[in-house]
């Protein structure tokens, strides 16, 4: 039996969707999430002070994303609502990074297989523990795949080059200032043509989940605070 004219196999459809999503994500400026001595550090190349790539989801949980802003902002808002509802219905300690990551994976997987176009997003859900051993990083891709990462996650443009540099320079127990300098060095050394770039505080979005803070662990840094840490 011959195939009808214009037939495209399901495998080809999924491959085309994946390629489309990957291209959209690769155009985005890099976002880096990594552990340091007192928690989890978020560093995003983001000159906008109004549109955030890094946000708080709940008491101990943060969110970072690259790709289409309106798409990952929809997901962020859904996560906040989900966390609030679960915390209110049960207990605040029942809201975990793993629970949120699994829910996001289901949403992204459904969109990837059933909608006319996949979301062009890659995300990290981070949860800070009482001790460094309890810190968790969950990386989610456009098709709903979820991975439990150790130490750091890099997403967006030049992610492979930046990850390669971080493998050599990231270590457990780094202080915040050192961690930020290591992160920015890895991001600036990974230009499209291999040239060294300069990233100043006003081109960066920096935040932490700080385990030493009382209930809400998320804290965003101003340009002047970032400058002081980089110095």
Backbone bond lengths (Angstrom), bond angles and torsions (degrees), N, CA, C in turn:
res aa  C-N    CA-C-N  psi(-1)  N-CA   C-N-CA  omega(-1)  CA-C   N-CA-C  phi
1 X - - - 1.471 - - 1.527 108.72 -
2 X 1.323 117.19 128.51 1.466 119.87 -179.04 1.524 110.10 -82.15
3 X 1.343 114.52 150.21 1.465 120.18 178.52 1.525 109.33 -73.80
4 X 1.336 118.15 144.76 1.468 119.92 176.44 1.530 110.31 -63.00
5 X 1.326 115.75 150.30 1.462 120.33 -179.32 1.531 109.36 -59.72
6 X 1.341 116.30 135.62 1.461 119.78 178.72 1.513 113.89 86.08
7 X 1.343 118.31 4.13 1.463 120.64 179.87 1.527 110.53 -65.22
8 X 1.335 115.49 134.51 1.474 121.06 174.16 1.517 106.99 -124.35
9 X 1.325 116.76 129.20 1.467 120.09 -177.79 1.522 110.92 -67.04
10 X 1.361 116.95 151.50 1.474 120.10 177.60 1.529 112.07 -55.97
11 X 1.332 116.39 -36.43 1.476 119.69 179.44 1.521 110.66 -61.67
12 X 1.355 116.02 -42.27 1.472 120.11 -179.14 1.530 110.85 -67.59
13 X 1.336 115.82 -39.03 1.473 119.71 178.32 1.525 110.05 -59.53
14 X 1.348 116.45 -46.61 1.468 120.48 -178.67 1.531 111.27 -66.63
15 X 1.323 116.18 -37.83 1.475 119.48 178.47 1.529 110.23 -64.49
16 X 1.342 116.36 -43.19 1.470 120.24 179.55 1.530 110.80 -62.89
17 X 1.329 116.40 -40.53 1.474 120.11 179.01 1.526 111.03 -64.20
18 X 1.332 114.89 -43.39 1.471 119.69 -179.75 1.527 110.34 -63.14
19 X 1.331 116.93 -44.07 1.469 120.79 179.08 1.531 110.72 -61.06
20 X 1.315 115.47 -42.29 1.468 121.15 -179.55 1.537 110.29 -61.37
21 X 1.330 116.27 -46.84 1.465 120.75 -178.72 1.528 111.17 -65.53
22 X 1.332 115.81 -43.81 1.484 120.37 -178.90 1.523 111.86 -60.81
23 X 1.335 116.56 -40.60 1.473 120.29 179.99 1.525 110.40 -63.90
24 X 1.325 116.14 -41.88 1.466 120.04 179.31 1.520 111.83 -62.89
25 X 1.332 116.32 -41.86 1.470 121.57 -178.97 1.531 110.53 -67.97
26 X 1.328 116.81 -40.85 1.476 121.19 -177.21 1.519 111.93 -64.41
27 X 1.341 117.49 -23.32 1.468 120.15 178.74 1.528 111.69 -74.16
28 X 1.342 116.37 -19.17 1.470 120.32 -176.39 1.517 111.96 -75.38
29 X 1.334 116.15 148.46 1.466 120.60 175.77 1.518 109.68 -70.70
30 X 1.322 115.35 151.47 1.466 121.34 -169.55 1.532 113.61 -65.92
31 X 1.328 114.17 147.32 1.468 123.38 170.69 1.524 107.64 -128.72
32 X 1.319 115.76 136.73 1.461 121.82 -175.36 1.529 108.80 -127.91
33 X 1.317 116.40 133.19 1.473 122.32 176.70 1.521 106.76 -125.81
34 X 1.355 117.35 126.91 1.466 118.57 -177.56 1.521 111.64 -149.37
35 X 1.320 115.26 154.52 1.462 120.52 178.86 1.530 109.66 -80.41
36 X 1.333 115.21 149.66 1.466 121.39 170.78 1.523 106.31 -141.42
37 X 1.340 118.01 -177.17 1.465 120.46 -169.01 1.527 113.61 -57.77
38 X 1.339 118.13 -40.84 1.466 121.16 -175.03 1.524 113.92 -102.51
39 X 1.331 117.12 8.97 1.460 116.92 178.68 1.504 114.29 157.19
40 X 1.342 115.96 -134.16 1.464 122.49 -174.55 1.527 108.64 -129.43
41 X 1.328 115.68 131.19 1.462 123.31 -177.28 1.529 110.01 -106.32
42 X 1.338 115.87 136.33 1.466 122.41 176.29 1.529 107.94 -115.93
43 X 1.324 116.88 128.07 1.466 121.10 176.27 1.522 107.67 -132.61
44 X 1.329 116.74 121.89 1.466 121.18 179.61 1.515 109.19 -125.55
45 X 1.327 116.21 138.47 1.461 119.47 170.94 1.527 105.94 -79.42
46 X 1.330 115.62 108.64 1.462 119.80 -171.44 1.527 109.77 -157.69
47 X 1.334 118.12 99.17 1.469 120.48 -179.25 1.527 113.53 -71.70
48 X 1.337 117.89 -13.87 1.473 120.77 -178.85 1.524 110.90 -80.89
49 X 1.323 116.32 131.78 1.465 120.08 176.33 1.527 111.35 -91.76
50 X 1.334 117.11 -8.11 1.467 121.09 -176.64 1.527 112.93 -101.64
51 X 1.329 116.99 -35.01 1.466 120.82 -176.94 1.527 108.88 -102.16
52 X 1.316 116.08 110.06 1.464 120.60 -173.86 1.527 112.12 -92.68
53 X 1.328 115.78 138.52 1.465 121.89 170.80 1.524 110.71 -94.72
54 X 1.328 116.24 -14.45 1.461 123.01 -175.83 1.519 108.01 -124.76
55 X 1.342 117.20 132.59 1.467 119.81 -176.26 1.525 111.21 -150.76
56 X 1.334 113.93 164.69 1.464 121.52 172.77 1.522 108.56 -86.80
57 X 1.318 116.62 137.47 1.466 120.78 172.97 1.534 109.93 -104.10
58 X 1.328 116.22 -44.87 1.465 120.85 -178.07 1.523 108.67 -155.79
59 X 1.321 117.16 -173.28 1.469 122.24 -172.28 1.528 113.84 -45.50
60 X 1.331 116.30 -52.10 1.475 120.95 -173.83 1.520 112.70 -114.47
61 X 1.350 116.05 10.17 1.462 120.21 -168.95 1.525 110.81 -121.78
62 X 1.341 115.76 131.86 1.460 122.25 175.88 1.516 110.83 -120.83
63 X 1.326 114.49 169.47 1.459 121.99 -172.08 1.524 107.54 -140.44
64 X 1.328 117.24 135.10 1.464 121.22 174.11 1.519 107.82 -136.43
65 X 1.340 116.74 145.85 1.464 118.80 -176.30 1.515 111.34 -152.33
66 X 1.334 114.95 155.51 1.468 122.40 170.98 1.530 107.80 -129.99
67 X 1.340 114.80 161.27 1.457 119.30 178.54 1.518 110.63 116.82
68 X 1.337 116.61 -144.27 1.464 121.07 -178.06 1.516 110.15 -77.98
69 X 1.330 115.72 120.91 1.469 120.19 -173.80 1.531 112.27 -58.07
70 X 1.338 117.53 -47.61 1.473 118.67 -175.67 1.526 111.59 -63.01
71 X 1.346 116.78 -30.71 1.468 119.84 -179.38 1.521 111.44 -74.20
72 X 1.338 117.58 -46.69 1.469 116.17 -179.58 1.525 112.13 -75.38
73 X 1.334 117.35 -22.89 1.472 119.45 175.19 1.531 110.08 -68.69
74 X 1.343 117.18 -37.97 1.476 120.63 173.99 1.531 110.72 -58.34
75 X 1.340 116.08 -44.04 1.460 121.04 -179.54 1.533 111.16 -66.75
76 X 1.340 116.37 -40.70 1.473 119.72 178.79 1.523 110.33 -59.94
77 X 1.337 116.33 -47.80 1.469 120.32 -178.51 1.525 110.92 -62.38
78 X 1.334 116.95 -40.07 1.466 120.66 177.76 1.534 110.21 -62.27
79 X 1.337 116.70 -39.48 1.467 121.06 179.31 1.513 112.27 -65.10
80 X 1.334 116.54 -41.25 1.471 120.98 178.56 1.527 110.04 -62.74
81 X 1.329 116.08 -45.61 1.480 119.83 179.71 1.527 111.37 -62.50
82 X 1.330 115.45 -43.04 1.461 121.70 -179.45 1.531 110.85 -62.49
83 X 1.336 115.54 -45.08 1.470 120.78 -179.36 1.522 110.76 -65.17
84 X 1.338 116.56 -43.95 1.469 120.37 179.81 1.522 111.18 -61.52
85 X 1.323 115.58 -43.65 1.472 120.20 -178.63 1.526 110.70 -64.51
86 X 1.313 117.08 -44.69 1.467 120.48 -178.86 1.534 110.73 -67.10
87 X 1.329 116.55 -42.52 1.456 120.62 179.24 1.520 112.17 -63.49
88 X 1.342 115.66 -36.91 1.464 121.03 179.85 1.527 110.85 -74.37
89 X 1.334 117.33 -40.08 1.471 121.93 -176.01 1.523 112.16 -74.45
90 X 1.334 116.78 -34.62 1.471 120.97 -176.09 1.533 109.15 -116.50
91 X 1.332 114.52 -98.21 1.462 119.24 179.87 1.525 107.54 -149.10
92 X 1.331 117.44 151.38 1.472 120.02 -177.38 1.534 111.51 -59.04
93 X 1.325 116.66 -31.57 1.473 120.27 -179.04 1.536 112.23 -72.30
94 X 1.344 117.30 -13.68 1.468 120.79 177.71 1.529 112.43 -77.94
95 X 1.335 117.14 -11.63 1.462 120.63 177.63 1.522 108.00 -87.18
96 X 1.336 116.54 110.47 1.464 121.11 -176.26 1.530 111.09 -123.71
97 X 1.320 115.27 157.49 1.459 120.23 176.07 1.511 112.26 -61.10
98 X 1.320 116.09 -38.17 1.474 120.26 -179.50 1.520 110.76 -63.44
99 X 1.331 116.36 -43.76 1.472 120.33 179.07 1.530 110.38 -60.21
100 X 1.339 116.27 -45.78 1.465 120.08 -179.78 1.527 111.50 -65.83
101 X 1.331 116.83 -41.79 1.465 120.42 179.85 1.524 110.97 -61.77
102 X 1.334 116.78 -42.21 1.468 120.40 179.49 1.527 111.45 -64.83
103 X 1.330 116.35 -38.76 1.464 119.84 179.36 1.526 110.55 -68.01
104 X 1.339 116.42 -44.55 1.469 120.22 176.19 1.530 111.49 -59.24
105 X 1.335 116.49 -39.22 1.469 120.84 179.99 1.533 110.05 -60.81
106 X 1.329 116.44 -41.77 1.477 120.21 178.94 1.526 110.93 -64.83
107 X 1.336 116.62 -43.62 1.474 120.84 -179.38 1.530 110.15 -62.49
108 X 1.348 116.50 -48.98 1.464 120.28 -178.27 1.522 111.60 -65.12
109 X 1.331 116.92 -39.03 1.464 120.78 178.98 1.518 111.79 -63.52
110 X 1.322 116.40 -40.80 1.471 120.75 178.62 1.520 110.95 -65.82
111 X 1.343 116.88 -44.93 1.467 120.69 179.02 1.527 110.21 -61.52
112 X 1.330 117.08 -41.67 1.468 121.58 -177.02 1.527 111.81 -62.57
113 X 1.334 116.69 -38.37 1.465 119.32 -174.55 1.530 113.82 -92.00
114 X 1.333 117.84 -23.74 1.467 118.29 -171.54 1.529 115.10 -114.89
115 X 1.333 118.16 -25.43 1.474 118.97 -176.66 1.527 110.78 -83.04
116 X 1.339 115.59 165.66 1.466 119.97 -177.16 1.530 111.26 -66.98
117 X 1.336 117.71 -28.67 1.465 119.99 174.61 1.534 109.37 -142.69
118 X 1.331 117.41 147.03 1.466 119.41 179.47 1.528 111.08 -75.19
119 X 1.317 116.94 160.56 1.459 120.94 171.92 1.526 108.58 -70.68
120 X 1.330 116.00 135.75 1.471 121.17 176.62 1.533 107.81 -93.37
121 X 1.320 116.32 69.46 1.462 120.54 -176.66 1.524 111.24 -139.76
122 X 1.320 114.10 150.10 1.456 122.10 167.51 1.528 105.40 -133.79
123 X 1.326 117.34 138.34 1.457 120.97 -171.54 1.518 111.86 -136.26
124 X 1.326 114.84 155.64 1.459 121.15 169.23 1.523 108.57 -127.01
125 X 1.320 116.04 129.65 1.463 122.62 170.90 1.528 106.07 -104.18
126 X 1.337 116.47 123.13 1.470 121.35 -177.03 1.518 109.94 -119.46
127 X 1.328 115.82 136.39 1.468 121.07 176.24 1.524 108.68 -126.32
128 X 1.332 116.44 126.69 1.456 120.40 179.92 1.526 109.40 -89.17
129 X 1.338 116.48 135.08 1.460 121.69 -178.78 1.519 111.79 -94.41
130 X 1.326 115.01 174.55 1.475 120.38 174.93 1.531 110.22 -65.36
131 X 1.337 116.70 -30.38 1.459 123.26 177.14 1.524 107.94 -130.45
132 X 1.349 118.45 163.89 1.469 119.98 178.76 1.529 113.06 -54.70
133 X 1.321 117.76 -32.09 1.467 120.80 -179.82 1.526 111.71 -64.16
134 X 1.339 117.05 -21.57 1.467 120.70 -178.46 1.520 114.15 -92.02
135 X 1.337 118.00 -2.86 1.468 120.57 179.40 1.532 110.11 -68.48
136 X 1.336 115.82 138.32 1.467 119.99 -177.46 1.524 110.71 -133.64
137 X 1.338 115.08 136.59 1.462 122.22 177.16 1.529 108.60 -125.79
138 X 1.324 116.68 120.09 1.468 121.52 178.50 1.525 108.68 -115.37
139 X 1.330 115.45 121.83 1.463 120.86 179.87 1.525 109.28 -100.76
140 X 1.326 116.88 130.79 1.468 121.98 -179.30 1.510 109.79 -122.01
141 X 1.328 115.46 135.01 1.461 119.74 178.49 1.530 110.38 -109.70
142 X 1.343 114.35 169.67 1.462 124.33 -173.40 1.531 114.47 -50.57
143 X 1.356 118.06 -27.61 1.473 120.23 -175.12 1.531 112.59 -96.79
144 X 1.333 117.00 6.29 1.463 119.85 179.27 1.512 113.96 93.68
145 X 1.336 117.84 1.57 1.468 119.64 176.02 1.529 108.88 -67.33
146 X 1.338 116.00 141.11 1.462 120.03 178.84 1.526 108.47 -130.80
147 X 1.336 116.24 137.61 1.462 121.31 -179.71 1.524 108.98 -132.85
148 X 1.318 116.06 140.14 1.458 123.26 177.07 1.536 106.79 -90.54
149 X 1.332 117.72 108.94 1.467 121.69 -173.31 1.529 111.27 -98.20
150 X 1.326 115.97 155.32 1.464 121.97 179.10 1.528 109.92 -115.08
151 X 1.326 116.35 129.76 1.468 120.60 170.95 1.509 115.18 85.89
152 X 1.341 117.11 -56.91 1.467 119.45 -178.48 1.526 110.94 -160.05
153 X 1.335 113.99 160.59 1.465 122.91 174.60 1.525 106.88 -136.01
154 X 1.337 117.36 136.04 1.467 121.65 173.51 1.525 108.00 -123.31
155 X 1.341 116.07 133.03 1.469 121.09 -178.70 1.522 109.36 -129.55
156 X 1.339 116.27 157.62 1.458 120.93 174.18 1.509 113.27 92.15
157 X 1.342 115.07 -159.40 1.454 121.19 -176.72 1.525 112.09 -59.80
158 X 1.324 116.10 139.79 1.467 122.89 177.79 1.526 113.89 60.61
159 X 1.321 117.96 23.30 1.474 121.02 -175.76 1.528 112.01 -57.65
160 X 1.332 117.00 -40.76 1.479 119.22 -177.49 1.519 111.63 -66.09
161 X 1.331 116.87 -44.05 1.463 120.73 -179.64 1.526 110.68 -64.03
162 X 1.329 116.94 -42.40 1.470 121.00 -179.17 1.530 109.65 -66.78
163 X 1.328 116.76 -42.99 1.476 120.56 178.33 1.521 110.87 -59.24
164 X 1.330 116.02 -41.11 1.467 120.25 179.61 1.515 111.66 -59.58
165 X 1.323 116.73 -41.05 1.465 120.15 178.99 1.525 111.32 -71.12
166 X 1.332 115.82 -37.78 1.473 118.76 -179.10 1.521 111.89 -67.03
167 X 1.334 116.73 -33.49 1.467 119.83 178.92 1.523 110.74 -55.15
168 X 1.344 115.83 -35.42 1.460 120.97 -177.86 1.527 113.11 -82.06
169 X 1.348 117.24 -25.21 1.470 118.74 -170.39 1.527 114.66 -113.48
170 X 1.343 118.28 -21.20 1.464 119.70 -179.34 1.525 110.48 -79.24
171 X 1.330 116.05 137.61 1.465 120.37 175.23 1.525 108.43 -145.56
172 X 1.316 116.31 159.62 1.467 120.68 178.73 1.520 110.13 -67.45
173 X 1.333 115.82 146.76 1.459 120.49 172.07 1.505 115.90 82.80
174 X 1.332 118.96 10.55 1.465 120.34 177.37 1.524 110.84 -66.15
175 X 1.326 116.83 142.27 1.464 121.08 172.36 1.532 109.00 -70.18
176 X 1.335 115.53 163.19 1.463 120.42 -174.56 1.529 112.14 -59.53
177 X 1.330 117.67 -49.11 1.464 120.62 -177.81 1.512 111.82 -60.33
178 X 1.322 116.06 -44.38 1.463 120.39 179.17 1.529 110.37 -63.58
179 X 1.327 115.53 -43.40 1.461 119.88 179.53 1.519 112.13 -60.09
180 X 1.340 116.44 -42.84 1.463 120.35 179.84 1.530 110.78 -65.21
181 X 1.326 117.15 -41.82 1.463 120.29 179.54 1.528 111.07 -64.92
182 X 1.334 116.35 -40.94 1.470 120.67 176.51 1.533 110.59 -61.06
183 X 1.337 116.08 -44.08 1.465 121.03 -179.52 1.527 111.15 -62.24
184 X 1.323 117.06 -48.61 1.466 121.00 -176.87 1.527 110.81 -67.72
185 X 1.332 117.69 -37.00 1.474 121.09 176.32 1.528 110.35 -60.89
186 X 1.322 116.70 -43.95 1.470 120.65 178.87 1.527 110.91 -63.70
187 X 1.332 116.98 -38.44 1.466 120.77 -178.29 1.532 111.65 -72.86
188 X 1.318 117.81 -37.75 1.465 119.65 -176.41 1.516 112.09 -79.23
189 X 1.326 117.58 -26.78 1.469 120.40 -179.28 1.516 112.11 -75.84
190 X 1.332 116.13 -9.77 1.467 119.74 -172.58 1.521 111.88 -106.80
191 X 1.324 117.15 51.29 1.458 120.52 176.53 1.515 111.45 -68.11
192 X 1.335 117.01 162.58 1.471 121.86 -177.28 1.537 111.77 -56.66
193 X 1.357 116.28 -36.94 1.461 119.56 -177.33 1.520 111.69 -106.28
194 X 1.335 116.03 16.45 1.450 120.20 177.62 1.522 113.66 83.26
195 X 1.346 117.17 -0.01 1.459 120.42 -178.78 1.527 110.91 -80.29
196 X 1.316 115.11 149.40 1.469 121.42 175.72 1.527 109.17 -68.47
197 X 1.332 116.63 132.69 1.463 120.46 175.70 1.524 108.81 -112.66
198 X 1.309 116.59 170.20 1.463 120.92 174.99 1.521 108.03 -119.25
199 X 1.327 116.30 129.70 1.462 121.24 175.26 1.526 108.26 -118.51
200 X 1.320 116.48 115.32 1.462 120.79 178.73 1.525 109.54 -92.43
201 X 1.330 115.19 167.63 1.464 120.48 -175.31 1.527 112.35 -56.84
202 X 1.344 117.39 -35.35 1.476 119.24 -176.76 1.528 112.73 -74.39
203 X 1.343 117.02 -7.86 1.470 120.60 175.85 1.521 111.21 -101.05
204 X 1.339 116.43 4.18 1.469 121.12 -175.93 1.526 111.32 -118.67
205 X 1.329 114.31 146.52 1.464 121.80 169.25 1.524 106.38 -112.90
206 X 1.325 116.57 119.06 1.464 121.48 -173.39 1.532 109.59 -126.75
207 X 1.331 115.79 133.33 1.470 121.21 177.92 1.522 108.60 -151.07
208 X 1.321 116.09 165.73 1.465 120.78 177.16 1.527 110.36 -138.14
209 X 1.319 114.94 157.05 1.463 122.93 158.72 1.526 104.45 -104.74
210 X 1.341 116.57 108.17 1.467 122.81 -172.16 1.524 109.31 -104.48
211 X 1.335 116.75 112.09 1.472 120.55 -174.78 1.533 112.16 -67.32
212 X 1.352 117.91 -16.45 1.469 120.34 -178.42 1.526 112.27 -83.06
213 X 1.321 117.54 -10.77 1.472 120.70 179.63 1.527 110.07 -78.80
214 X 1.355 117.11 156.08 1.473 118.85 173.55 1.525 111.05 -64.99
215 X 1.299 119.83 -164.57 1.464 124.03 -160.43 1.523 116.30 -37.87
216 X 1.324 117.51 -53.57 1.479 118.68 -178.60 1.523 109.25 -87.48
217 X 1.324 116.20 118.33 1.466 122.20 -170.59 1.526 113.91 -91.50
218 X 1.334 117.28 -13.83 1.464 121.01 -173.74 1.522 111.00 -79.34
219 X 1.319 115.55 137.32 1.459 120.69 177.70 1.517 108.89 -145.72
220 X 1.338 115.61 131.49 1.467 121.27 179.13 1.533 108.38 -103.01
221 X 1.342 116.81 142.04 1.464 120.88 -178.44 1.524 111.64 -99.44
222 X 1.327 115.69 143.58 1.462 120.89 172.61 1.531 108.96 -79.12
223 X 1.342 116.08 167.97 1.466 120.01 178.35 1.530 111.01 -58.55
224 X 1.333 116.92 -41.43 1.472 119.73 -177.44 1.534 110.81 -67.95
225 X 1.338 117.06 -37.22 1.469 119.92 176.71 1.528 110.89 -66.15
226 X 1.339 116.35 -40.68 1.474 120.90 177.88 1.529 110.04 -63.65
227 X 1.333 116.12 -43.33 1.470 121.03 178.30 1.515 111.70 -57.31
228 X 1.346 115.57 -44.53 1.464 120.53 -179.15 1.536 111.18 -63.57
229 X 1.338 116.45 -39.73 1.460 120.50 178.97 1.526 111.23 -67.47
230 X 1.313 117.24 -38.58 1.465 121.37 -179.44 1.532 111.19 -69.64
231 X 1.320 115.71 -28.39 1.476 119.79 179.11 1.524 110.65 -74.09
